[in-house]
Amino acid sequence: MLVAARAGIGAHVYPHLLRHAFAGQIARKVDTRTAQRLLGHASLATTDTYLGPQSLDEMAAAVAGVSYGIRTDVLGVASRAITARKATAGIEPA
């Protein structure tokens, strides 16, 4: 009996399909460069074809909390600007 059938999977399962499934799973856990190394690709473009496009929810989660210096409320309305701090020269005593 086939493993897929025993697992209750009706679709035809083959090794390359499993590789794509693996790529999709790791893409949600690690960055693209790490996925490239795990998949053994020389080119990042090859990895991108395995990963496919990100969903809107994935893109929103990736930038959640990024403010670009402006604080916003839940609706995205600016509440007050964050004051910038003066950059140090790197030689000041702590």
ABEGO torsion letter per residue (X at the ends): XBAAAAAGBABBBBAAAAAAAAAAAAAAABBAAAAAAAAGBABAAAAAAAAEBBBAAAAAAAABGBAGGBBBBAAGBBABBBBBBBBBAGABBX
